[in-house]
């Protein structure tokens, strides 16, 4: 993929007044004040807030500490572990391969990864779990929309999820190829194409990209997305000269819970997780979001066709069931799921405001974003507060929509 054409202006232009973009200045200031109060109460170590509308920055602020241990102040160029915000990027890479004619979404995953050719599924028979042959193969579309029957070990305590934990499916010591083989040997939680269950599907897509693209996932993303979109600080490993910019969480959960241990992004790892391994900055990720809001183009570089972006951000579940428990919490009422994003289908029902057609996702360490094409707007909140992530996602969405007054 080509880098931005010579002489092309780099998004974003300097920040403009919120009022010029239809945002109330007082309400925009209040958003920052509310988050600063969370910092002052020692519930939040620090954050970077970015809001863009009509192609311009309305808000770009850093607050709190980059590293609570050293009290170093948060900076706008801080690097965050974005965990599952990796998934939309990897999904775009898959759709680029589709546009190049190198795969079909209807293709069985086994066409590219033979280890998935004879899947087993765990079923309850007379109240007991039995492993039986699956009736159909998962497709590339199933991986993109999380209907391939895969799960995460932390999503519940079923026999399948216990096997994920026993096999240490979260290990970063295996290569993507080795991890895919290990995962394929385990039973599915559901028959492919029947239930939405959030899981390791995008990790499998990462391996699929390696096979179809002929390069490691990190190299493929660097050459085909990060370099063309000028995402200079995004990757699976942070170079030593930038280690001081890595944002850190509190050493202990401020509410007394068991503190989640975050991944170490300072050293290369064997497992380049397509589902959750990237580190990035607010501005880098904002460039990706503006590319999406522009329907596949940024700074003169087009990576996807507009109709493909529309297709990705449409609901792909229809009336398909959503698994109860943690998965249902991740996909609130009024939302479906597209190809890498949760997609809003109803103006009401959910507990946060938003337009029909808006899409979003977040990361386990607390980062979150949403894109609202109807408002020509997106917003991104970068923080490392894993145990408080759900609260801040909802709070942020409420505060951002409250700023809109035009």
FIPA-917398 format. One line per field, with one value per residue (C-alpha): y negated, x, z; residue in three letters; residue number from 1. Coordinates in steps of 0.2 Angstrom, whole numbers. Layout:
py	[Y_...]
px	[X_...]
pz	[Z_...]
code	[ALA_...]
pos	[NUM_...]
This chain:
py	[0_-18_-31_-47_-57_-70_-87_-80_-88_-77_-75_-83_-102_-112_-111_-123_-130_-117_-130_-131_-112_-113_-108_-119_-125_-125_-107_-102_-109_-100_-84_-87_-93_-77_-66_-77_-75_-56_-59_-70_-56_-43_-32_-36_-38_-48_-50_-57_-63_-66_-72_-76_-82_-88_-82_-94_-92_-99_-92_-85_-85_-75_-75_-65_-55_-45_-34_-35_-27_-42_-55_-59_-69_-62_-68_-68_-56_-43_-25_-14_5_5_23_27_10_21_30_17_14_32_33_19_29_44_33_26_44_47_32_38_54_65_72_72_70_85_96_109_104_122_116_106_115_133_136_130_143_155_145_152_143_145_149_152_170_175_161_167_159_170_166_170_166_149_149_135_126_108_95_79_69_79_75_56_56_67_81_95_104_98_90_82_92_77_76_90_106_119_135_127_111_121_130_113_109_126_124_106_99_82_86_74_87_97_90_86_102_112_103_107_125_126_117_128_143_138_140_125_118_116_122_110_97_99_88_72_76_64_74_77_76_61_70_83_69_63_80_81_64_72_86_76_61_71_61_60_51_36_34_35_22_11_11_11_0_-9_-16_-21_-29_-37_-28_-31_-24_-9_9_25_19_1_-3_-6_-25_-27_-16_-32_-36_-20_-24_-14_-9_-10_4_8_7_-9_0_14_28_39_29_35_37_28_35_30_21_17_33_42_57_73_71_55_56_50_49_39_36_18_3_-15_-33_-43_-53_-37_-28_-44_-44_-26_-32_-47_-35_-25_-40_-45_-28_-21_-35_-47_-61_-55_-36_-25_-7_-2_-6_-17_-3_10_-2_-3_16_18_6_13_26_44_53_50_61_72_76_67_79_74_69_58_58_50_37_32_30_20_18_9_15_28_32_29_35_29_16_16_7_-4_2_-8_-26_-20_-4_-6_-16_-28_-40_-38_-39_-24_-18_-23_-10_-7_5_4_12_22_10_-4_-12_-15_-24_-27_-34_-42_-45_-54_-67_-67_-64_-52_-52_-42_-40_-32_-27_-12_-8_10_13_-3_-2_1_-14_-26_-20_-24_-41_-46_-43_-52_-67_-68_-68_-81_-93_-93_-108_-112]
px	[0_6_10_0_4_17_10_-6_-11_-10_-27_-30_-29_-26_-40_-55_-67_-81_-94_-89_-93_-110_-103_-107_-91_-97_-103_-87_-77_-89_-84_-66_-71_-80_-65_-53_-64_-62_-43_-44_-54_-40_-52_-44_-25_-26_-34_-33_-50_-52_-68_-69_-84_-85_-67_-60_-54_-66_-58_-41_-35_-24_-27_-21_-5_4_11_3_19_30_17_22_9_-2_3_-7_5_4_4_-10_-14_-30_-34_-50_-49_-37_-52_-59_-41_-39_-57_-53_-37_-48_-60_-46_-41_-59_-59_-43_-52_-41_-55_-74_-84_-94_-78_-76_-62_-55_-51_-36_-34_-36_-36_-54_-60_-68_-74_-83_-96_-101_-119_-130_-137_-148_-140_-122_-110_-106_-94_-101_-97_-102_-116_-108_-91_-88_-86_-75_-91_-94_-76_-79_-96_-92_-104_-91_-94_-78_-78_-65_-60_-65_-83_-90_-87_-93_-83_-77_-71_-63_-53_-48_-41_-32_-24_-19_-27_-22_-3_8_22_14_15_-1_0_3_-11_-23_-19_-22_-39_-45_-42_-54_-73_-84_-97_-110_-114_-106_-119_-131_-127_-117_-103_-89_-73_-56_-63_-52_-36_-41_-43_-26_-19_-30_-22_-5_-9_-18_-6_10_17_16_1_12_21_5_-4_11_13_-6_-14_-2_10_-4_-14_2_-2_16_14_3_10_11_28_33_51_63_64_45_44_43_26_17_2_1_-14_-14_-4_-20_-38_-45_-61_-52_-55_-42_-32_-30_-12_-10_0_18_20_39_45_41_30_27_8_2_-16_-28_-41_-31_-13_-10_-4_-8_-11_-27_-21_-16_-33_-42_-34_-41_-58_-58_-54_-69_-80_-74_-80_-63_-51_-39_-27_-29_-26_-41_-40_-58_-72_-87_-99_-88_-87_-106_-107_-95_-105_-122_-130_-125_-135_-153_-163_-149_-148_-135_-128_-134_-121_-106_-109_-127_-119_-107_-121_-134_-152_-155_-138_-133_-115_-107_-90_-79_-91_-106_-119_-134_-151_-163_-163_-170_-168_-150_-145_-134_-139_-133_-139_-146_-131_-118_-105_-92_-81_-68_-53_-52_-40_-53_-50_-66_-73_-89_-92_-108_-110_-127_-118_-102_-93_-82_-75_-61_-57_-40_-36_-29_-42_-47_-59_-68_-70_-88_-92_-81_-88_-105_-100_-90_-104_-117_-105_-100_-118_-123_-111_-121_-132_-134]
pz	[0_-4_9_8_-8_-7_-2_5_21_36_46_58_55_71_84_82_94_99_95_77_75_84_102_117_124_142_140_132_146_158_150_155_172_176_171_180_196_193_193_209_218_213_203_186_184_168_151_134_126_108_99_80_70_52_49_63_81_93_109_112_130_142_160_176_176_163_176_194_201_195_194_177_169_155_137_121_113_127_121_127_126_116_118_108_99_88_81_70_62_59_52_40_34_30_20_10_6_1_-10_-19_-23_-12_-1_0_16_12_12_25_37_34_16_22_39_37_56_56_44_56_71_86_96_115_117_132_131_146_156_153_140_126_111_94_76_71_57_47_45_51_37_37_40_55_62_58_67_81_76_73_90_98_115_128_144_154_147_158_167_154_151_134_143_156_143_135_152_155_138_142_126_131_131_121_120_105_87_78_69_85_94_79_80_98_97_83_93_106_105_100_112_99_81_69_62_76_91_94_107_109_108_100_82_78_83_70_58_62_57_41_36_38_27_14_15_16_30_49_55_62_46_36_46_46_27_23_36_48_35_23_36_44_61_67_85_82_83_93_102_107_103_117_113_117_132_143_134_139_150_166_177_196_205_215_210_217_222_230_217_210_198_180_175_158_144_142_125_128_120_104_108_98_98_88_94_81_94_107_105_99_107_100_104_104_88_78_82_78_61_59_65_53_39_44_45_28_22_18_14_23_16_-1_3_0_8_6_-5_3_0_9_24_24_23_38_49_45_57_52_65_61_73_78_97_108_121_139_152_148_129_132_142_128_116_124_119_102_95_83_77_60_54_68_77_87_77_84_76_87_94_110_121_126_142_132_118_100_82_72_62_75_79_93_102_116_125_141_149_147_130_120_104_94_77_73_54_56_67_56_72_82_99_108_126_130_148_157_171_167_182_179_160_159_169_160_143_147_156_141_129_139_141_122_116_129_120_104_102_84]
code	[UNK_UNK_UNK_UNK_UNK_UNK_UNK_UNK_UNK_UNK_UNK_UNK_UNK_UNK_UNK_UNK_UNK_UNK_UNK_UNK_UNK_UNK_UNK_UNK_UNK_UNK_UNK_UNK_UNK_UNK_UNK_UNK_UNK_UNK_UNK_UNK_UNK_UNK_UNK_UNK_UNK_UNK_UNK_UNK_UNK_UNK_UNK_UNK_UNK_UNK_UNK_UNK_UNK_UNK_UNK_UNK_UNK_UNK_UNK_UNK_UNK_UNK_UNK_UNK_UNK_UNK_UNK_UNK_UNK_UNK_UNK_UNK_UNK_UNK_UNK_UNK_UNK_UNK_UNK_UNK_UNK_UNK_UNK_UNK_UNK_UNK_UNK_UNK_UNK_UNK_UNK_UNK_UNK_UNK_UNK_UNK_UNK_UNK_UNK_UNK_UNK_UNK_UNK_UNK_UNK_UNK_UNK_UNK_UNK_UNK_UNK_UNK_UNK_UNK_UNK_UNK_UNK_UNK_UNK_UNK_UNK_UNK_UNK_UNK_UNK_UNK_UNK_UNK_UNK_UNK_UNK_UNK_UNK_UNK_UNK_UNK_UNK_UNK_UNK_UNK_UNK_UNK_UNK_UNK_UNK_UNK_UNK_UNK_UNK_UNK_UNK_UNK_UNK_UNK_UNK_UNK_UNK_UNK_UNK_UNK_UNK_UNK_UNK_UNK_UNK_UNK_UNK_UNK_UNK_UNK_UNK_UNK_UNK_UNK_UNK_UNK_UNK_UNK_UNK_UNK_UNK_UNK_UNK_UNK_UNK_UNK_UNK_UNK_UNK_UNK_UNK_UNK_UNK_UNK_UNK_UNK_UNK_UNK_UNK_UNK_UNK_UNK_UNK_UNK_UNK_UNK_UNK_UNK_UNK_UNK_UNK_UNK_UNK_UNK_UNK_UNK_UNK_UNK_UNK_UNK_UNK_UNK_UNK_UNK_UNK_UNK_UNK_UNK_UNK_UNK_UNK_UNK_UNK_UNK_UNK_UNK_UNK_UNK_UNK_UNK_UNK_UNK_UNK_UNK_UNK_UNK_UNK_UNK_UNK_UNK_UNK_UNK_UNK_UNK_UNK_UNK_UNK_UNK_UNK_UNK_UNK_UNK_UNK_UNK_UNK_UNK_UNK_UNK_UNK_UNK_UNK_UNK_UNK_UNK_UNK_UNK_UNK_UNK_UNK_UNK_UNK_UNK_UNK_UNK_UNK_UNK_UNK_UNK_UNK_UNK_UNK_UNK_UNK_UNK_UNK_UNK_UNK_UNK_UNK_UNK_UNK_UNK_UNK_UNK_UNK_UNK_UNK_UNK_UNK_UNK_UNK_UNK_UNK_UNK_UNK_UNK_UNK_UNK_UNK_UNK_UNK_UNK_UNK_UNK_UNK_UNK_UNK_UNK_UNK_UNK_UNK_UNK_UNK_UNK_UNK_UNK_UNK_UNK_UNK_UNK_UNK_UNK_UNK_UNK_UNK_UNK_UNK_UNK_UNK_UNK_UNK_UNK_UNK_UNK_UNK_UNK_UNK_UNK_UNK_UNK_UNK_UNK_UNK_UNK_UNK_UNK_UNK_UNK_UNK_UNK_UNK_UNK_UNK_UNK_UNK_UNK_UNK_UNK_UNK_UNK_UNK_UNK_UNK_UNK_UNK_UNK_UNK_UNK_UNK_UNK_UNK_UNK_UNK_UNK_UNK_UNK_UNK_UNK_UNK_UNK_UNK_UNK_UNK_UNK_UNK_UNK]
pos	[1_2_3_4_5_6_7_8_9_10_11_12_13_14_15_16_17_18_19_20_21_22_23_24_25_26_27_28_29_30_31_32_33_34_35_36_37_38_39_40_41_42_43_44_45_46_47_48_49_50_51_52_53_54_55_56_57_58_59_60_61_62_63_64_65_66_67_68_69_70_71_72_73_74_75_76_77_78_79_80_81_82_83_84_85_86_87_88_89_90_91_92_93_94_95_96_97_98_99_100_101_102_103_104_105_106_107_108_109_110_111_112_113_114_115_116_117_118_119_120_121_122_123_124_125_126_127_128_129_130_131_132_133_134_135_136_137_138_139_140_141_142_143_144_145_146_147_148_149_150_151_152_153_154_155_156_157_158_159_160_161_162_163_164_165_166_167_168_169_170_171_172_173_174_175_176_177_178_179_180_181_182_183_184_185_186_187_188_189_190_191_192_193_194_195_196_197_198_199_200_201_202_203_204_205_206_207_208_209_210_211_212_213_214_215_216_217_218_219_220_221_222_223_224_225_226_227_228_229_230_231_232_233_234_235_236_237_238_239_240_241_242_243_244_245_246_247_248_249_250_251_252_253_254_255_256_257_258_259_260_261_262_263_264_265_266_267_268_269_270_271_272_273_274_275_276_277_278_279_280_281_282_283_284_285_286_287_288_289_290_291_292_293_294_295_296_297_298_299_300_301_302_303_304_305_306_307_308_309_310_311_312_313_314_315_316_317_318_319_320_321_322_323_324_325_326_327_328_329_330_331_332_333_334_335_336_337_338_339_340_341_342_343_344_345_346_347_348_349_350_351_352_353_354_355_356_357_358_359_360_361_362_363_364_365_366_367_368_369_370_371_372_373_374_375_376_377_378_379_380_381_382_383_384_385_386_387_388_389_390_391_392_393_394_395_396_397_398_399_400_401_402_403_404_405_406]
